[in-house]
Amino acid sequence: ICALLFASLYILCHFIITHFKKHTDFTAVHDDEDAAVNRIALGLCTFTLAVALGAVLLLPFSIISNEVLLSFPRNYYIQWLNGSLVHGLWNLVFLFSNLSLVFLMPFAYFFTESEGFAGSKKGIMARVYETSVVLLLLTLLVLGMVWVASAIVGNDAASRQSLYDLWEYYLPYLYSCISLFGVLLLLLFTPFGLSTMFTVTGKLLVKPRLLEDLDEQLSCTRLEEAAVSYRI
């Protein structure tokens, strides 16, 4: 069930990205190597978008499945909407969200910008090696900055020991910080988006003319007609 749901989301996200992407991206590349790199980046971005869409739809799916089970408690065909499925989906979304945030999206960006190390053979694997090295150095830099910040804030054994609890502490904390940052961006840009939407809609739609005086328009039209006739 999880595989079917993710496959459906992946196909939907693939159509969304290919619909809104530029025509010169991913396909209209004359070099076969660049085209392969762009297709790999497209797959990684599609996977990340599918995970994000799954995270957004997970709460409504949980609520709807609970309501369906409460409405039809003895129906055999909907018993697969149980608590274990919801918990499994939550765990998978959390795992793939951290994987996409920490590894896939930086890898996709560095992979499209890479050209291979100087002196090495050109090809996909050369770009993979360069991207892996750059991503490893970036990871070490981030971990070093976190270690220094932790040492400045609290220079004790407990703070240093907490750095080793990467999976249990720092990844959930990072996920929460990114989610909070996304919510703040949403609250900041939603009013501007709504105002722009209403402005564009007002320009496209024809305003109703219910309160206009038709007699005044007819008199203005007669005056304009008389003026044109006088000029002729």
C-alpha positions as CSV (number, residue, x, y, z in Angstrom):
1,I,0.0,0.0,0.0
2,C,2.8,2.4,0.8
3,A,4.6,1.6,-2.4
4,L,1.4,2.2,-4.4
5,L,0.7,5.5,-2.7
6,F,4.3,6.7,-3.3
7,A,4.2,5.5,-6.9
8,S,1.0,7.5,-7.5
9,L,2.5,10.6,-5.8
10,Y,5.7,10.2,-7.9
11,I,3.8,10.0,-11.2
12,L,1.7,13.0,-10.2
13,C,4.8,15.0,-9.2
14,H,6.6,14.0,-12.4
15,F,3.7,15.4,-14.5
16,I,3.7,18.6,-12.4
17,I,7.4,19.2,-12.8
18,T,7.5,18.4,-16.5
19,H,4.5,20.7,-17.0
20,F,6.0,23.8,-15.3
21,K,9.6,23.3,-16.3
22,K,11.2,25.3,-19.1
23,H,11.4,23.7,-22.5
24,T,15.2,24.0,-22.5
25,D,15.6,22.1,-19.2
26,F,16.4,18.4,-18.9
27,T,15.6,17.4,-22.5
28,A,16.9,19.9,-25.0
29,V,20.5,19.3,-24.2
30,H,22.8,18.4,-27.1
31,D,25.4,16.6,-24.9
32,D,24.3,13.1,-23.9
33,E,26.2,13.4,-20.6
34,D,24.5,16.7,-19.6
35,A,21.1,15.2,-20.6
36,A,21.7,12.2,-18.4
37,V,22.8,14.4,-15.5
38,N,19.6,16.5,-15.9
39,R,17.4,13.4,-16.0
40,I,19.0,12.2,-12.8
41,A,18.5,15.6,-11.2
42,L,14.9,15.6,-12.4
43,G,14.3,12.2,-10.8
44,L,15.8,13.4,-7.5
45,C,13.6,16.5,-7.5
46,T,10.5,14.5,-8.4
47,F,11.3,12.1,-5.5
48,T,11.7,15.1,-3.1
49,L,8.5,16.7,-4.3
50,A,6.6,13.4,-3.9
51,V,7.9,13.1,-0.3
52,A,6.9,16.7,0.4
53,L,3.4,16.2,-1.0
54,G,3.1,13.0,1.0
55,A,4.0,14.9,4.2
56,V,1.3,17.5,3.4
57,L,-1.4,14.9,2.7
58,L,-0.5,12.6,5.6
59,L,-2.5,14.5,8.2
60,P,-5.7,14.7,6.0
61,F,-5.2,11.0,5.1
62,S,-5.0,10.1,8.8
63,I,-8.1,12.0,9.7
64,I,-10.1,10.7,6.7
65,S,-9.0,7.1,7.4
66,N,-10.0,7.4,11.0
67,E,-13.5,8.8,10.1
68,V,-14.0,6.0,7.6
69,L,-13.1,3.3,10.1
70,L,-15.5,4.9,12.7
71,S,-18.3,5.0,10.1
72,F,-17.8,1.5,8.9
73,P,-16.2,-0.5,11.7
74,R,-17.2,-3.9,10.4
75,N,-16.5,-3.5,6.7
76,Y,-13.9,-6.0,5.6
77,Y,-12.7,-4.0,2.6
78,I,-11.5,-1.0,4.5
79,Q,-9.7,-2.7,7.4
80,W,-6.4,-2.0,5.8
81,L,-6.9,1.6,6.9
82,N,-5.6,0.8,10.4
83,G,-3.2,2.4,12.8
84,S,-0.2,0.4,11.8
85,L,-0.5,1.8,8.2
86,V,-0.7,5.4,9.5
87,H,2.3,4.9,11.8
88,G,4.3,3.3,9.0
89,L,3.5,6.2,6.7
90,W,4.5,8.7,9.3
91,N,7.9,6.9,9.8
92,L,8.5,6.6,6.1
93,V,7.7,10.3,5.5
94,F,10.0,11.3,8.4
95,L,12.8,9.1,7.0
96,F,12.6,10.2,3.4
97,S,12.1,13.9,4.4
98,N,15.4,13.9,6.3
99,L,17.0,11.9,3.4
100,S,15.8,14.4,0.9
101,L,16.7,17.4,3.0
102,V,20.2,16.3,4.0
103,F,21.3,14.3,0.9
104,L,19.1,14.3,-2.2
105,M,18.5,18.0,-2.8
106,P,22.1,19.1,-2.1
107,F,23.3,16.2,-4.2
108,A,21.0,17.2,-7.1
109,Y,22.3,20.8,-7.0
110,F,26.0,19.9,-6.8
111,F,25.5,17.2,-9.4
112,T,24.2,19.6,-12.0
113,E,27.0,22.1,-11.3
114,S,29.8,19.5,-11.3
115,E,32.1,18.9,-14.1
116,G,34.5,16.3,-12.7
117,F,38.0,16.7,-11.1
118,A,40.7,18.2,-13.2
119,G,42.7,15.5,-15.0
120,S,40.1,12.8,-14.5
121,K,38.1,11.2,-17.3
122,K,34.9,12.9,-18.3
123,G,31.7,11.1,-17.6
124,I,28.9,10.5,-15.2
125,M,31.0,8.8,-12.6
126,A,33.5,11.7,-12.5
127,R,30.7,14.0,-11.7
128,V,29.4,11.6,-9.1
129,Y,32.8,11.5,-7.4
130,E,33.1,15.3,-7.3
131,T,29.6,15.7,-6.0
132,S,30.2,13.1,-3.3
133,V,33.4,14.8,-2.2
134,V,31.7,18.3,-2.1
135,L,28.7,16.9,-0.2
136,L,31.0,15.2,2.3
137,L,33.0,18.4,2.8
138,L,29.8,20.3,3.3
139,T,28.6,17.7,5.8
140,L,31.8,18.0,7.8
141,L,31.6,21.8,7.7
142,V,28.1,21.8,9.1
143,L,28.9,19.2,11.8
144,G,32.0,21.2,12.7
145,M,29.9,24.4,13.1
146,V,27.4,22.5,15.2
147,W,30.2,21.1,17.3
148,V,31.7,24.6,17.9
149,A,28.3,26.1,18.7
150,S,27.6,23.3,21.1
151,A,31.1,23.8,22.7
152,I,30.4,27.5,23.1
153,V,27.0,27.1,24.5
154,G,27.7,24.3,26.9
155,N,31.3,22.9,27.3
156,D,30.4,19.7,29.2
157,A,30.4,16.0,28.6
158,A,26.6,15.9,28.1
159,S,26.6,18.4,25.3
160,R,29.4,16.6,23.5
161,Q,27.7,13.3,24.1
162,S,24.5,14.7,22.5
163,L,26.4,15.3,19.3
164,Y,26.6,11.5,18.8
165,D,22.9,11.2,19.0
166,L,22.5,12.4,15.5
167,W,19.5,10.3,14.5
168,E,17.6,10.7,17.7
169,Y,18.2,14.4,18.4
170,Y,19.6,16.5,15.6
171,L,17.7,15.2,12.6
172,P,14.3,15.8,14.3
173,Y,15.5,19.2,15.5
174,L,16.6,20.1,12.0
175,Y,13.3,18.8,10.5
176,S,11.4,21.0,13.0
177,C,13.5,24.0,12.3
178,I,13.0,23.7,8.5
179,S,9.3,23.2,9.1
180,L,9.1,26.3,11.2
181,F,11.0,28.3,8.6
182,G,8.6,27.1,5.9
183,V,5.6,28.1,8.0
184,L,7.1,31.5,8.6
185,L,7.7,31.9,4.9
186,L,4.1,30.8,4.3
187,L,2.8,33.4,6.7
188,L,5.0,36.1,5.2
189,F,4.3,35.6,1.5
190,T,0.6,34.5,1.7
191,P,-0.8,38.1,1.9
192,F,1.4,39.2,-1.0
193,G,0.3,36.2,-3.0
194,L,-3.4,36.8,-2.3
195,S,-3.1,40.5,-3.2
196,T,-1.3,39.6,-6.4
197,M,-4.0,37.0,-7.2
198,F,-6.8,39.5,-6.7
199,T,-5.0,42.1,-8.8
200,V,-4.5,39.7,-11.7
201,T,-8.0,38.4,-11.4
202,G,-9.4,42.0,-11.4
203,K,-7.5,42.7,-14.6
204,L,-8.7,39.5,-16.4
205,L,-12.3,39.6,-15.4
206,V,-14.8,42.0,-16.9
207,K,-16.4,44.2,-14.2
208,P,-20.2,44.2,-14.1
209,R,-22.0,47.2,-15.4
210,L,-25.2,46.9,-13.2
211,L,-25.0,50.4,-11.7
212,E,-24.3,52.4,-14.9
213,D,-26.9,54.8,-16.4
214,L,-27.8,53.6,-19.9
215,D,-29.6,56.8,-20.7
216,E,-26.5,58.8,-20.0
217,Q,-24.5,56.5,-22.2
218,L,-27.1,56.9,-25.1
219,S,-26.9,60.6,-24.8
220,C,-23.1,60.6,-24.9
221,T,-23.2,58.3,-27.9
222,R,-25.7,60.6,-29.7
223,L,-23.5,63.6,-29.0
224,E,-20.4,61.8,-30.4
225,E,-22.4,60.7,-33.4
226,A,-23.5,64.3,-34.0
227,A,-20.0,65.6,-33.6
228,V,-18.7,63.1,-36.2
229,S,-21.5,63.9,-38.6
230,Y,-20.7,67.6,-38.2
231,R,-17.0,67.0,-39.0
232,I,-17.9,65.0,-42.0
